[in-house]
Amino acid sequence: MLPDGDRIRRTSICPAEPAPATLVCMSTKIITLTGQAVGPAIVQDIVFCLDEDVDILDMIYQADGITPENITGWSVSFIVHAIGSSTPLITKTVGAGIVLTTPLSGLLTVTIAAADSATLAANQYCFKVVRTDAGADAILTTGFLTLLGS
């Protein structure tokens, strides 16, 4: 594990992405995302280092992309899998790694402990945040999760 404050250069695999950014590895990191309850999922990417504890804040909006969605009582899952595979490598659910932080305002928090990624290699993976209520299944947020070496 890198000491707090050590810097890692991140290079982009997407030609449209701006020049490489400097990522600072910390023992605990907070990442903010946005999702959409109706319509296409919002695509965002997550980057963090192996051996980091990470809190991912995901704000869910209505179809207009402006009004927060009331997520009170929703069943939600966070799933990470290898690119080209559907086998979950990390799964979090409400009460087991996901908290509906301020449900009236659409905010949920996914907590990933360093131990959750301990068996994974530094690599790029796919993730999705999914509403799993019967009759209301929807992918809210999706994208790539990049794990950098520790």
GUMI-299143 format. One record per residue: x, y, z of N, C-alpha, C in turn. Coordinates in nm, 2 decimals, always signed. Each point is the difference from the previous one (the first is absolute). Example, Ala and Ser with C-alpha at 12.3 -4.5 7.8 and 13.67 -1.06 7.14 Angstrom:
! GUMI-299143
<<+1.32, -0.57, +0.78>, <-0.09, +0.12, +0.00>, <+0.09, +0.12, +0.00>>
<<-0.04, +0.11, -0.07>, <+0.09, +0.11, +0.00>, <-0.08, +0.11, +0.08>>
This chain:
! GUMI-299143
<<+0.08, -0.12, +0.00>, <-0.08, +0.12, +0.00>, <+0.09, +0.12, +0.00>>
<<-0.04, +0.10, -0.08>, <+0.07, +0.13, +0.00>, <-0.03, +0.08, +0.12>>
<<+0.10, +0.07, +0.05>, <-0.04, +0.09, +0.11>, <-0.09, +0.11, -0.05>>
<<-0.08, +0.06, +0.10>, <-0.09, +0.11, -0.04>, <+0.08, +0.11, -0.07>>
<<-0.06, +0.05, -0.11>, <+0.06, +0.11, -0.07>, <+0.09, -0.04, -0.11>>
<<+0.04, -0.13, -0.01>, <+0.08, -0.04, -0.12>, <-0.08, +0.02, -0.12>>
<<+0.07, +0.04, -0.11>, <-0.07, +0.04, -0.12>, <+0.03, -0.11, -0.11>>
<<-0.10, -0.03, -0.08>, <+0.01, -0.09, -0.11>, <-0.05, +0.07, -0.12>>
<<+0.07, -0.01, -0.11>, <-0.05, +0.06, -0.13>, <-0.10, -0.10, -0.06>>
<<-0.11, +0.05, -0.05>, <-0.10, -0.08, -0.07>, <+0.00, +0.04, -0.14>>
<<+0.01, -0.10, -0.09>, <-0.01, +0.03, -0.14>, <-0.13, -0.04, -0.05>>
<<-0.05, +0.07, -0.10>, <-0.14, -0.02, -0.05>, <+0.00, -0.10, -0.11>>
<<-0.10, -0.08, +0.00>, <-0.02, -0.10, -0.12>, <-0.11, +0.06, -0.09>>
<<-0.06, +0.11, +0.04>, <-0.10, +0.06, -0.09>, <+0.06, +0.12, -0.07>>
<<+0.00, +0.01, -0.13>, <+0.06, +0.11, -0.07>, <-0.07, +0.13, +0.03>>
<<-0.13, +0.00, +0.04>, <-0.07, +0.12, +0.02>, <+0.03, +0.06, +0.14>>
<<+0.06, -0.08, +0.09>, <+0.03, +0.04, +0.13>, <+0.11, +0.10, +0.00>>
<<+0.00, +0.10, +0.09>, <+0.11, +0.10, +0.01>, <+0.13, -0.07, +0.04>>
<<+0.10, +0.08, +0.00>, <+0.14, -0.05, +0.03>, <+0.00, -0.08, +0.13>>
<<+0.09, -0.09, +0.02>, <+0.00, -0.08, +0.12>, <+0.00, +0.09, +0.13>>
<<-0.07, -0.05, +0.10>, <-0.01, +0.07, +0.12>, <+0.09, -0.07, +0.11>>
<<+0.03, +0.07, +0.10>, <+0.07, -0.06, +0.11>, <-0.10, -0.04, +0.11>>
<<+0.01, -0.13, +0.04>, <-0.09, -0.05, +0.09>, <+0.08, -0.02, +0.13>>
<<-0.06, +0.05, +0.11>, <+0.07, -0.01, +0.13>, <-0.07, -0.12, +0.08>>
<<+0.09, -0.10, +0.03>, <-0.05, -0.11, +0.08>, <-0.01, +0.04, +0.15>>
<<-0.11, -0.03, +0.06>, <-0.02, +0.03, +0.14>, <-0.06, -0.13, +0.06>>
<<+0.01, -0.01, +0.13>, <-0.06, -0.12, +0.07>, <-0.15, +0.00, -0.01>>
<<-0.06, +0.11, -0.01>, <-0.15, +0.01, -0.02>, <-0.03, +0.11, -0.10>>
<<-0.08, -0.03, -0.10>, <-0.03, +0.09, -0.11>, <-0.15, +0.01, -0.02>>
<<-0.05, +0.11, -0.04>, <-0.14, +0.02, -0.03>, <-0.01, +0.04, -0.15>>
<<-0.09, -0.07, -0.07>, <-0.02, +0.02, -0.14>, <-0.14, +0.03, -0.02>>
<<-0.04, +0.10, -0.08>, <-0.13, +0.04, -0.02>, <-0.05, -0.03, -0.15>>
<<-0.12, -0.06, -0.01>, <-0.06, -0.04, -0.13>, <-0.14, +0.06, -0.01>>
<<-0.05, -0.01, -0.12>, <-0.15, +0.03, -0.01>, <-0.06, -0.11, -0.08>>
<<-0.13, -0.03, +0.03>, <-0.07, -0.10, -0.07>, <-0.14, +0.05, -0.04>>
<<-0.07, -0.07, -0.08>, <-0.13, +0.04, -0.05>, <-0.10, -0.11, +0.02>>
<<-0.12, +0.03, +0.07>, <-0.10, -0.10, +0.03>, <-0.07, -0.05, -0.12>>
<<-0.03, +0.09, -0.10>, <-0.08, -0.03, -0.12>, <+0.08, +0.04, -0.12>>
<<+0.00, -0.08, -0.10>, <+0.08, +0.03, -0.12>, <+0.13, -0.07, +0.00>>
<<+0.09, +0.04, -0.09>, <+0.13, -0.07, -0.01>, <+0.08, +0.03, +0.13>>
<<+0.08, -0.10, +0.04>, <+0.09, +0.01, +0.11>, <+0.10, +0.11, -0.03>>
<<+0.05, +0.06, +0.11>, <+0.11, +0.10, -0.02>, <+0.13, -0.07, +0.01>>
<<+0.09, +0.02, -0.10>, <+0.12, -0.07, -0.01>, <+0.11, +0.08, +0.07>>
<<+0.07, -0.05, +0.10>, <+0.11, +0.06, +0.07>, <+0.10, -0.10, +0.03>>
<<+0.13, +0.05, +0.02>, <+0.11, -0.09, +0.03>, <+0.05, +0.03, +0.14>>
<<+0.05, -0.11, +0.06>, <+0.05, +0.00, +0.14>, <+0.15, -0.04, -0.01>>
<<+0.09, +0.07, +0.07>, <+0.14, -0.04, +0.01>, <+0.04, +0.01, +0.14>>
<<+0.06, -0.11, +0.05>, <+0.06, +0.00, +0.14>, <+0.11, -0.11, +0.00>>
<<+0.07, +0.01, +0.11>, <+0.11, -0.10, +0.02>, <-0.04, -0.12, +0.08>>
<<+0.06, -0.11, -0.04>, <-0.01, -0.12, +0.08>, <+0.03, +0.03, +0.15>>
<<-0.05, -0.06, +0.09>, <+0.03, +0.02, +0.15>, <-0.06, +0.13, +0.05>>
<<-0.09, +0.07, -0.08>, <-0.07, +0.12, +0.05>, <-0.14, -0.03, +0.05>>
<<-0.04, +0.06, +0.10>, <-0.14, +0.00, +0.04>, <-0.06, +0.12, -0.08>>
<<-0.12, -0.03, -0.06>, <-0.06, +0.10, -0.09>, <-0.15, +0.01, +0.04>>
<<-0.05, +0.13, +0.01>, <-0.14, +0.03, +0.01>, <-0.04, +0.06, -0.13>>
<<-0.10, -0.06, -0.07>, <-0.04, +0.05, -0.13>, <-0.14, +0.06, +0.03>>
<<-0.01, +0.13, -0.02>, <-0.13, +0.07, +0.01>, <-0.07, +0.01, -0.13>>
<<-0.12, -0.06, -0.01>, <-0.07, +0.00, -0.13>, <-0.13, +0.08, +0.02>>
<<-0.02, +0.11, -0.07>, <-0.12, +0.08, +0.00>, <-0.09, -0.04, -0.11>>
<<-0.12, -0.05, +0.03>, <-0.09, -0.05, -0.11>, <-0.10, +0.11, -0.03>>
<<-0.01, +0.03, -0.13>, <-0.09, +0.11, -0.05>, <-0.12, -0.06, -0.08>>
<<-0.11, +0.08, -0.01>, <-0.11, -0.04, -0.09>, <+0.05, +0.02, -0.14>>
<<-0.09, -0.03, -0.09>, <+0.03, +0.00, -0.15>, <+0.05, +0.13, -0.05>>
<<-0.04, +0.11, +0.07>, <+0.04, +0.14, -0.04>, <+0.15, +0.02, +0.03>>
<<+0.06, -0.08, +0.08>, <+0.14, +0.01, +0.03>, <+0.03, +0.11, +0.10>>
<<-0.10, +0.07, +0.05>, <+0.01, +0.11, +0.09>, <-0.06, -0.03, +0.14>>
<<-0.12, -0.06, +0.00>, <-0.08, -0.02, +0.12>, <+0.05, -0.13, +0.06>>
<<+0.04, +0.01, +0.13>, <+0.04, -0.13, +0.07>, <-0.12, -0.09, +0.01>>
<<+0.03, -0.13, -0.01>, <-0.11, -0.11, +0.01>, <-0.01, -0.04, +0.15>>
<<-0.12, -0.02, +0.04>, <-0.02, -0.05, +0.14>, <+0.02, -0.15, -0.01>>
<<+0.11, -0.05, +0.07>, <+0.03, -0.14, -0.01>, <-0.03, -0.07, +0.13>>
<<-0.09, +0.05, +0.08>, <-0.04, -0.06, +0.12>, <-0.05, -0.14, -0.02>>
<<+0.05, -0.09, +0.07>, <-0.04, -0.14, +0.00>, <+0.05, -0.08, -0.12>>
<<+0.08, +0.06, -0.09>, <+0.05, -0.07, -0.12>, <+0.09, -0.11, +0.04>>
<<+0.00, -0.11, -0.07>, <+0.10, -0.10, +0.00>, <+0.10, +0.03, -0.11>>
<<+0.13, +0.01, +0.04>, <+0.11, +0.04, -0.09>, <+0.12, -0.09, +0.01>>
<<+0.06, -0.03, -0.11>, <+0.12, -0.08, +0.00>, <+0.11, +0.07, -0.07>>
<<+0.12, -0.02, +0.04>, <+0.13, +0.05, -0.06>, <+0.07, -0.12, -0.04>>
<<+0.03, -0.02, -0.13>, <+0.06, -0.12, -0.05>, <+0.12, +0.03, -0.09>>
<<+0.12, -0.07, +0.03>, <+0.12, +0.02, -0.08>, <+0.03, -0.14, -0.06>>
<<+0.03, +0.00, -0.13>, <+0.03, -0.12, -0.07>, <+0.11, +0.03, -0.10>>
<<+0.07, -0.11, -0.05>, <+0.10, +0.02, -0.10>, <-0.06, +0.04, -0.13>>
<<+0.07, +0.07, -0.08>, <-0.04, +0.04, -0.14>, <-0.03, -0.13, -0.08>>
<<-0.12, -0.01, -0.06>, <-0.03, -0.12, -0.07>, <-0.05, -0.11, +0.08>>
<<-0.02, +0.01, +0.13>, <-0.06, -0.10, +0.08>, <-0.12, +0.06, +0.08>>
<<-0.09, -0.09, +0.04>, <-0.11, +0.04, +0.09>, <+0.02, -0.05, +0.14>>
<<+0.11, -0.07, +0.03>, <+0.02, -0.05, +0.13>, <+0.04, +0.11, +0.10>>
<<-0.08, +0.02, +0.10>, <+0.03, +0.11, +0.10>, <+0.13, -0.03, +0.07>>
<<+0.08, +0.10, +0.01>, <+0.13, -0.01, +0.08>, <-0.02, +0.07, +0.14>>
<<-0.08, +0.11, -0.01>, <-0.04, +0.07, +0.13>, <-0.14, +0.03, -0.02>>
<<-0.08, -0.03, +0.11>, <-0.14, +0.04, +0.00>, <-0.03, +0.06, +0.14>>
<<-0.07, +0.11, -0.01>, <-0.05, +0.07, +0.12>, <-0.15, +0.02, -0.02>>
<<-0.08, -0.01, +0.12>, <-0.14, +0.03, +0.00>, <-0.04, +0.09, +0.11>>
<<-0.12, +0.05, +0.00>, <-0.04, +0.08, +0.11>, <+0.00, -0.08, +0.13>>
<<+0.07, +0.05, +0.10>, <+0.02, -0.07, +0.13>, <+0.13, -0.08, +0.00>>
<<+0.06, -0.02, -0.11>, <+0.13, -0.07, -0.01>, <+0.09, +0.07, -0.09>>
<<+0.04, +0.12, +0.04>, <+0.09, +0.08, -0.08>, <-0.06, +0.12, -0.07>>
<<-0.14, +0.01, -0.01>, <-0.07, +0.11, -0.05>, <-0.09, +0.06, +0.10>>
<<+0.01, +0.13, +0.02>, <-0.09, +0.07, +0.09>, <-0.08, +0.11, -0.09>>
<<-0.13, +0.00, +0.02>, <-0.08, +0.11, -0.06>, <+0.02, +0.12, +0.09>>
<<+0.11, +0.08, -0.03>, <+0.05, +0.10, +0.09>, <-0.11, +0.11, +0.02>>
<<-0.05, +0.07, -0.10>, <-0.11, +0.09, +0.01>, <-0.10, -0.03, -0.11>>
<<-0.08, -0.10, +0.03>, <-0.09, -0.06, -0.11>, <-0.09, +0.11, -0.06>>
<<-0.06, +0.09, +0.07>, <-0.08, +0.10, -0.06>, <+0.07, +0.09, -0.10>>
<<+0.13, +0.01, +0.02>, <+0.08, +0.08, -0.10>, <+0.07, -0.09, -0.10>>
<<-0.02, -0.13, +0.00>, <+0.06, -0.09, -0.10>, <+0.14, -0.04, +0.02>>
<<+0.05, +0.02, +0.13>, <+0.14, -0.03, +0.02>, <+0.02, -0.14, +0.07>>
<<+0.09, -0.08, -0.06>, <+0.03, -0.13, +0.06>, <+0.16, -0.01, +0.00>>
<<+0.04, -0.08, +0.10>, <+0.15, -0.01, +0.02>, <+0.03, -0.15, -0.01>>
<<+0.10, -0.03, -0.09>, <+0.06, -0.14, -0.01>, <+0.13, +0.00, +0.07>>
<<+0.02, -0.08, +0.09>, <+0.13, -0.01, +0.07>, <+0.07, -0.13, -0.05>>
<<+0.12, +0.03, -0.05>, <+0.09, -0.11, -0.04>, <+0.12, +0.00, +0.09>>
<<+0.02, -0.11, +0.08>, <+0.11, -0.01, +0.09>, <+0.12, -0.05, -0.09>>
<<+0.12, +0.03, +0.05>, <+0.12, -0.05, -0.07>, <+0.00, -0.15, -0.02>>
<<-0.06, -0.07, +0.10>, <-0.01, -0.15, -0.01>, <-0.08, -0.05, -0.12>>
<<-0.10, +0.09, -0.04>, <-0.09, -0.04, -0.11>, <+0.08, -0.01, -0.13>>
<<+0.10, +0.07, -0.02>, <+0.08, +0.00, -0.12>, <+0.13, -0.08, +0.01>>
<<+0.02, -0.06, +0.12>, <+0.13, -0.07, +0.03>, <+0.03, -0.11, -0.10>>
<<-0.10, -0.07, -0.05>, <+0.03, -0.11, -0.09>, <+0.00, +0.04, -0.14>>
<<-0.02, +0.12, -0.03>, <-0.01, +0.05, -0.14>, <+0.14, +0.05, -0.04>>
<<+0.03, +0.00, -0.13>, <+0.12, +0.05, -0.05>, <-0.02, +0.15, -0.04>>
<<+0.11, +0.07, +0.00>, <-0.01, +0.14, -0.06>, <-0.04, -0.01, -0.14>>
<<-0.11, +0.05, -0.03>, <-0.06, -0.02, -0.14>, <-0.12, +0.09, -0.01>>
<<-0.07, -0.01, -0.12>, <-0.12, +0.07, -0.02>, <-0.12, -0.10, +0.00>>
<<-0.11, +0.04, +0.07>, <-0.11, -0.09, +0.02>, <-0.13, +0.08, -0.04>>
<<-0.11, -0.06, -0.01>, <-0.13, +0.07, -0.02>, <-0.07, +0.00, +0.13>>
<<-0.08, +0.11, +0.02>, <-0.09, +0.00, +0.12>, <-0.13, +0.05, -0.04>>
<<-0.10, -0.02, +0.09>, <-0.13, +0.05, -0.02>, <-0.07, +0.02, +0.13>>
<<-0.08, +0.10, +0.02>, <-0.09, +0.02, +0.11>, <-0.14, -0.03, -0.05>>
<<-0.07, -0.10, +0.06>, <-0.13, -0.05, -0.06>, <-0.11, +0.01, +0.10>>
<<-0.11, +0.05, -0.04>, <-0.12, -0.01, +0.09>, <-0.06, -0.14, -0.03>>
<<-0.03, -0.08, +0.11>, <-0.03, -0.14, -0.02>, <-0.15, -0.03, +0.05>>
<<-0.08, +0.11, +0.02>, <-0.14, -0.02, +0.04>, <-0.07, -0.07, -0.11>>
<<-0.09, -0.10, +0.04>, <-0.08, -0.07, -0.10>, <-0.08, +0.10, -0.08>>
<<+0.00, -0.02, -0.13>, <-0.07, +0.09, -0.09>, <+0.06, +0.14, -0.02>>
<<+0.10, +0.03, +0.07>, <+0.07, +0.13, -0.02>, <+0.15, -0.01, -0.02>>
<<+0.04, -0.12, -0.05>, <+0.15, -0.02, -0.02>, <+0.05, +0.11, -0.09>>
<<+0.11, +0.06, +0.03>, <+0.07, +0.10, -0.09>, <+0.14, +0.01, +0.04>>
<<+0.09, +0.02, -0.11>, <+0.14, +0.03, +0.03>, <+0.00, +0.15, +0.01>>
<<+0.05, +0.05, +0.12>, <+0.00, +0.14, +0.03>, <+0.12, +0.07, -0.04>>
<<+0.12, -0.07, +0.03>, <+0.13, +0.06, -0.03>, <+0.08, -0.12, -0.05>>
<<+0.09, +0.02, -0.10>, <+0.09, -0.10, -0.05>, <+0.13, +0.06, -0.05>>
<<+0.10, -0.08, -0.02>, <+0.12, +0.05, -0.05>, <+0.12, -0.10, +0.03>>
<<+0.12, +0.06, -0.02>, <+0.12, -0.08, +0.03>, <+0.05, +0.03, +0.14>>
<<+0.05, -0.10, +0.07>, <+0.07, +0.01, +0.13>, <+0.14, -0.04, -0.03>>
<<+0.09, +0.10, +0.02>, <+0.14, -0.03, -0.02>, <+0.07, -0.01, +0.13>>
<<+0.06, -0.12, +0.03>, <+0.08, -0.02, +0.12>, <+0.15, +0.02, -0.03>>
<<+0.06, +0.09, +0.06>, <+0.15, +0.02, -0.02>, <+0.08, -0.08, +0.11>>
<<+0.12, -0.04, -0.04>, <+0.08, -0.08, +0.09>, <+0.03, +0.08, +0.13>>
<<+0.02, -0.08, +0.10>, <+0.03, +0.07, +0.13>, <+0.15, +0.01, +0.02>>
